[in-house]
């Protein structure tokens, strides 16, 4: 079969129009539901410490044109920063602001970890020295591809129509032509993938989809974004070479520079040897015993049980879930962390966007611990991350260990590559996790010299100062 020549079509979609996309419920891949959520409410009503004066979200629709027909490949969120580090004396969240991530959060990491005081003083001096330079040269004037504004972004292949068909087989999803630009609606029905492709009236088969390379699409997407936003750097966050090496390699080929951002800890439950060795670890066994020890005091409840009891965002369970998250990530660690609202927790629970598990105190009928995770597919590998985790720090029960055991059990059950994000390094490594450097890949070739300079300087400082500290202290 001769594959007819096709071209890539890229369209910028305002946030308030993405809600018109009809989203199929029940799919394993929940990213479109995040799109719908973010378009439904002002962003700072969902994450309270987002500075909406500094940042906005839009969406990119990527299509392939074949014989004058547009086949939608996928939708990609982008966040766009003005470049102002502060508004009304407040910083933006670190998942939107490179300055906040590397400078403000960097200071916090030095304070909360047991690092030699001379190293802390020296590093703080370096941070103070260059922070004003980074503000002046607009380090924060950046655009982030695929940004869900969570601590860890998950991705699938940019050309993801194959993944969508695999995950949505047996269901119906109608994507309306909500921009009225002639794009053909796509109907996913039951049947094999090639049959579904024929329903879209394309000349693509599963074999031909496998031959399409992501680098062409990333290259064209980068050209589109730099033409629309010529004063902005272009970035992708949360990339590690354990799972996202194809993206890192593709971006490097077209001129992106990978800059280390933090040390993360991962567990590959797809590997049987890894799981067997993990389950044999003493800490893992002891954590599991705790669930049994406290079974009369606590009940573990998930989305189904929570939705049966919760009918609005002011329900006491929603408030308690937010409170125990804040106790850990805001109270114990730092106000730099993401501050989820009751509305965010309620909507992600109600719509099954995030899978929640709560530890409910039977005597008080109060939630003392919460985890919330979601899963996304990349190269046929299911990747899991947990953006919501917290516990009542005033309770003597070993809630963090209990939550960790629940997470491990679910990760094994769903057969995933589990990205456990950063922090608690020794705790995680004692439970089978291995460290990996996470990168933000940045594209700056189109910017003037004075705007490229801070990124080059930051890359040098991170590689020669921050990374050695992270590796030595296992941060």
C-alpha positions in Angstrom: 0.0 0.0 0.0 1.4 3.4 -1.0 1.2 5.9 1.9 0.1 9.2 0.6 2.0 12.3 1.6 0.5 14.1 4.6 1.3 17.3 6.4 1.0 18.3 10.0 -1.6 20.9 11.1 -1.2 22.6 14.5 -3.8 24.8 16.0 -3.8 26.9 19.2 -7.0 26.5 21.2 -8.1 28.9 23.9 -8.7 27.3 27.3 -12.5 28.1 27.3 -13.0 26.2 24.1 -11.5 22.9 25.0 -14.5 22.1 27.2 -16.5 21.6 24.0 -14.5 18.5 23.3 -16.6 15.5 24.3 -14.5 13.3 26.5 -15.0 9.6 26.7 -15.4 8.4 30.3 -13.8 5.3 31.7 -10.6 5.2 29.6 -7.3 4.2 31.2 -5.7 7.4 30.0 -7.2 10.3 32.0 -5.4 13.3 30.5 -8.3 14.6 28.5 -10.3 14.8 31.7 -7.6 17.1 33.2 -8.1 19.2 30.1 -11.8 19.4 30.7 -11.3 20.2 34.4 -8.8 23.0 33.8 -11.1 24.6 31.2 -14.2 24.4 33.5 -12.9 26.6 36.3 -10.4 29.4 36.8 -7.0 27.8 37.5 -6.6 29.4 40.9 -9.8 27.9 42.1 -8.3 24.5 41.6 -4.7 25.2 42.7 -5.0 28.1 45.1 -1.4 29.3 44.8 -1.3 29.6 41.0 -0.7 33.2 40.0 -3.2 33.8 37.2 -1.6 37.1 36.4 1.6 35.4 35.6 0.5 32.3 33.8 -2.2 31.1 31.5 -3.1 27.7 29.9 -4.0 27.0 26.3 -4.2 23.9 24.2 -2.6 22.7 21.0 -4.5 20.4 18.6 -2.2 18.4 16.3 -3.7 16.9 13.1 -2.4 15.2 10.1 -3.8 16.1 6.7 -4.5 13.3 4.3 -6.3 13.9 1.0 -7.7 17.2 2.3 -9.0 15.5 5.4 -7.7 16.3 8.9 -7.1 13.4 11.3 -6.7 14.6 14.9 -3.6 13.1 16.5 -4.0 14.6 19.9 -4.3 17.5 22.2 -1.4 19.0 24.2 -1.8 21.5 27.0 0.7 24.4 27.2 1.2 26.9 30.0 2.5 30.4 29.1 4.3 32.7 31.6 4.5 36.4 31.3 8.1 36.4 32.7 7.3 38.4 35.8 8.5 36.4 38.9 6.3 38.2 41.4 2.8 39.7 41.4 1.6 41.5 44.5 4.6 40.1 46.4 3.7 36.4 45.7 5.6 33.8 43.8 4.0 31.5 41.3 4.0 27.7 41.8 7.2 25.8 40.9 5.5 23.7 38.2 4.8 26.8 36.2 7.8 28.9 37.1 11.4 27.9 36.4 12.6 30.6 38.7 10.5 29.3 41.5 11.6 25.7 40.8 15.3 26.4 40.7 15.7 29.4 43.0 12.8 29.5 45.6 12.4 25.7 45.9 16.2 25.3 45.8 16.5 27.3 49.0 13.8 25.2 50.6 15.6 22.0 49.8 18.8 23.3 51.4 16.8 24.2 54.6 14.8 20.9 55.1 17.6 18.5 54.3 20.5 17.5 56.5 23.2 19.2 54.4 26.6 20.5 55.7 26.1 24.1 56.8 29.1 25.4 54.8 27.7 23.9 51.7 24.3 25.4 52.5 25.9 28.9 53.0 28.0 28.6 49.8 25.0 27.5 47.7 22.7 30.2 49.1 25.4 32.7 48.2 25.4 31.5 44.7 21.6 31.5 44.5 21.5 35.1 45.9 24.2 36.2 43.4 22.4 35.0 40.3 18.7 35.3 41.3 18.4 38.9 40.4 20.2 38.2 37.1 17.6 35.5 36.3 14.8 37.9 37.1 16.3 40.7 34.9 16.9 38.3 31.9 13.3 36.9 32.1 14.1 33.3 33.0 10.4 32.9 33.7 9.2 34.0 30.2 8.7 30.4 29.2 6.2 28.1 27.6 5.8 24.6 28.9 4.6 21.8 26.7 2.3 19.1 28.1 2.1 20.8 31.5 -0.6 19.6 33.9 0.8 21.8 36.6 1.3 18.8 38.9 4.6 17.9 40.6 5.2 15.3 37.9 3.9 15.5 34.3 3.2 12.2 32.6 3.3 11.9 28.8 2.5 9.5 26.0 3.8 9.6 22.5 3.0 12.9 20.8 1.6 10.9 17.9 -0.8 9.0 20.2 -3.7 8.0 18.0 -2.5 4.4 18.2 -2.5 4.5 22.0 -6.0 6.1 22.0 -7.4 3.3 19.8 -5.8 0.6 22.0 -7.2 2.1 25.2 -10.6 3.0 23.8 -11.3 -0.2 22.0 -14.9 -1.3 22.6 -16.1 2.1 23.5 -17.5 5.1 21.6 -15.9 8.6 21.7 -17.1 11.4 19.6 -14.7 14.3 19.2 -16.8 17.2 17.9 -15.4 19.7 15.4 -15.8 22.4 17.9 -13.8 25.0 16.0 -15.7 24.4 12.8 -12.5 24.4 10.7 -13.4 21.3 8.6 -11.8 18.7 10.9 -13.5 15.5 10.5 -15.0 14.0 13.7 -13.5 10.7 14.8 -15.7 7.8 16.0 -14.0 5.0 17.9 -16.0 1.8 17.8 -15.4 -1.7 18.8 -13.3 -3.9 16.5 -9.6 -4.1 15.6 -7.5 -1.1 15.2 -7.2 -1.2 11.4 -11.0 -1.4 11.1 -11.3 1.7 13.4 -8.8 3.6 11.2 -10.9 2.8 8.2 -13.9 4.4 9.9 -11.9 7.6 9.9 -11.5 7.4 6.1 -7.7 7.6 6.3 -5.0 5.7 4.4 -3.3 4.8 7.7 -3.0 1.3 9.0 -1.4 0.2 12.3 1.7 -0.7 10.4 2.0 2.8 8.9 1.4 4.4 12.3 4.4 2.6 13.6 6.5 4.2 10.9 5.7 7.8 11.8 8.4 9.3 14.0 7.7 11.7 16.9 10.7 13.9 16.0 8.9 15.3 12.9 5.9 16.3 15.1 8.0 17.7 17.9 10.0 19.7 15.4 6.9 21.2 13.8 5.4 21.8 17.2 8.5 23.7 18.2 8.5 25.8 15.0 4.8 26.6 15.6 5.3 27.7 19.2 8.4 29.8 18.6 6.6 31.6 15.7 3.5 32.2 17.9 5.6 33.1 21.0 9.0 34.4 19.7 10.0 35.9 23.1 9.4 32.7 25.1 11.7 29.8 25.8 10.0 26.4 25.2 10.2 23.7 27.8 9.2 20.1 28.6 9.3 19.1 32.3 9.5 15.8 34.2 11.6 13.9 31.7 13.8 11.0 32.9 15.9 8.5 30.8 14.4 5.5 32.5 11.0 5.9 30.7 11.1 9.0 28.6 14.5 8.6 26.8 12.8 8.6 23.4 11.4 12.1 24.1 14.7 13.3 25.5 16.6 12.0 22.5 14.1 13.4 20.0 14.2 16.9 21.7 18.0 16.8 21.8 18.1 16.1 18.0 16.1 19.2 17.3 18.1 21.5 19.6 16.6 21.2 23.1 19.0 21.3 26.0 18.3 18.9 29.0 18.8 20.7 32.3 18.6 18.6 35.5 15.7 19.6 37.7 15.6 17.1 40.7 16.3 13.5 41.8 13.3 11.2 41.6 12.8 7.6 42.7 11.1 5.0 40.6 10.0 1.4 40.8 9.5 -0.8 37.8 6.8 -3.3 38.7 6.9 -4.6 35.1 10.1 -6.4 36.0 9.4 -9.6 37.9 12.9 -9.8 39.5 12.5 -6.2 40.8 9.1 -7.0 42.3 10.4 -10.3 43.9 13.4 -8.5 45.5 11.2 -5.6 46.6 8.6 -7.8 48.3 11.4 -9.6 50.2 12.7 -6.3 51.7 12.2 -6.1 55.5 10.7 -2.6 55.4 8.1 -3.6 52.7 7.1 -6.7 54.8 6.8 -4.6 58.0 4.7 -1.9 56.2 2.3 -4.5 55.1 2.0 -5.9 58.6 1.0 -2.4 59.8 -2.1 -2.5 57.6 -3.2 -5.7 59.4 -2.2 -4.4 62.8 -4.4 -1.3 62.5 -7.3 -2.9 60.6 -9.7 -2.5 63.6 -8.8 1.2 63.9 -8.7 2.2 60.3 -10.7 1.4 57.1 -9.2 1.9 53.6 -11.7 3.5 51.3 -11.4 4.3 47.6 -13.2 6.3 44.9 -16.4 4.2 44.9 -16.9 4.4 48.6 -16.0 8.1 48.8 -18.4 9.0 45.9 -21.3 7.2 47.7 -20.8 9.4 50.7 -19.7 12.7 49.2 -22.2 14.9 47.3 -20.5 18.3 47.2 -17.1 19.8 47.8 -18.0 21.0 51.3 -18.3 17.5 52.6 -16.1 16.9 55.6 -14.2 14.1 53.9 -13.1 16.5 51.1 -12.0 19.1 53.7 -10.1 16.4 55.6 -8.4 15.1 52.5 -7.1 18.7 51.7 -6.1 19.2 55.3 -4.0 16.1 55.7 -2.3 16.9 52.3 -1.5 20.4 53.6 -0.2 19.1 56.9 2.5 17.2 55.1 3.4 19.1 52.0 2.6 22.7 53.2 3.0 22.5 57.0 5.9 20.0 57.3 7.7 20.8 54.1 7.1 24.1 52.3 4.5 26.6 51.1 6.3 26.3 47.8 4.4 23.1 47.2 1.2 22.9 45.2 -1.9 23.9 47.2 -4.8 21.9 45.9 -8.3 23.3 46.7 -11.4 21.4 47.9 -12.8 22.0 44.4 -9.8 20.2 42.8 -10.1 17.2 45.1 -13.9 17.0 44.6 -13.8 17.2 40.8 -11.0 14.8 40.4 -12.8 12.3 42.7 -16.2 12.8 41.2 -14.9 12.3 37.6 -12.4 9.5 38.5 -9.6 11.6 37.1 -7.5 10.7 40.1 -7.7 7.4 42.0 -7.9 8.1 45.7 -7.3 5.8 48.6 -8.0 7.1 52.1 -7.2 5.8 55.6 -10.4 6.4 57.6 -10.3 6.5 61.4 -13.2 4.3 62.4 -13.7 5.9 65.9 -13.6 9.5 64.8 -15.0 9.0 61.3 -12.2 11.2 60.0 -9.7 10.8 57.2 -6.2 10.6 58.6 -4.3 9.7 55.4 -4.8 10.1 51.6 -3.1 9.1 48.4 -4.2 10.1 44.9 -2.6 8.7 41.8 -3.2 8.5 38.0 -1.8 6.4 35.2 -0.8 7.3 31.6 0.5 5.1 28.8 3.9 5.7 27.0 5.2 3.3 24.4 2.8 0.6 25.7 4.1 1.1 29.2 1.7 2.3 31.9 3.3 5.0 34.0 1.9 5.9 37.4 2.5 9.0 39.6 0.9 10.2 42.9 0.4 14.0 43.0 -1.7 13.8 46.2 -0.3 12.3 49.4 -0.8 13.4 53.0 -1.5 12.3 56.5 -2.4 13.7 59.9 1.0 14.5 61.4 -0.5 14.8 64.9 -1.5 11.1 64.9 1.0 8.6 66.3 0.0 5.8 63.9 2.6 5.1 61.2 0.4 6.5 58.5 3.1 7.3 55.9 4.3 3.7 56.0 0.7 2.4 55.6 0.1 4.8 52.7 3.3 3.6 51.1 2.3 0.0 51.4 -1.1 0.7 49.7 0.7 2.5 46.9 3.0 -0.4 46.3 0.2 -2.9 46.3 -1.7 -0.8 43.7 1.4 -0.3 41.6 2.0 -4.0 41.4 -1.7 -4.7 40.8 -1.8 -2.2 37.8 1.5 -3.4 36.5 3.1 0.0 36.1 6.3 1.9 36.0 5.9 3.9 39.2 7.4 7.4 39.4 7.4 8.2 43.1 8.7 11.8 42.5 11.3 13.3 44.8 12.0 13.4 48.5 12.2 10.7 51.3 15.0 9.2 49.4 16.3 6.7 52.0 12.7 5.6 52.8 12.0 4.9 49.1 15.2 3.2 48.3 14.7 0.9 51.3 11.5 -0.1 49.6 13.0 -1.0 46.2 13.1 2.3 44.4 16.1 3.5 42.4 17.2 7.1 41.8 17.1 8.9 38.5 17.9 12.4 37.5 14.8 14.2 36.1 15.3 16.8 33.4 13.6 19.8 31.9 14.4 20.1 28.2 14.6 23.7 27.1 14.6 25.2 23.6 16.2 28.7 23.3 17.9 28.9 19.9 15.4 31.5 18.7 16.0 33.9 21.6 18.5 36.8 21.7 21.9 36.2 23.4 21.0 37.9 26.7 17.9 35.6 27.0 19.9 32.5 26.2 22.6 33.4 28.7 20.7 32.7 32.0 19.8 29.2 30.8 23.4 28.4 29.9 24.5 29.7 33.2 21.8 27.8 35.1 22.7 24.6 33.3 26.3 25.0 34.4 25.4 25.7 38.0 23.0 22.8 38.2 25.5 20.3 36.8 28.5 21.4 38.8 26.9 22.3 42.1 23.3 21.0 42.5 23.7 17.5 40.9 26.7 16.6 43.0 24.9 17.7 46.2 21.8 15.7 45.2 23.9 12.6 44.5 26.0 12.9 47.6 23.1 13.5 50.0 20.6 11.3 48.0 18.1 14.1 47.9 
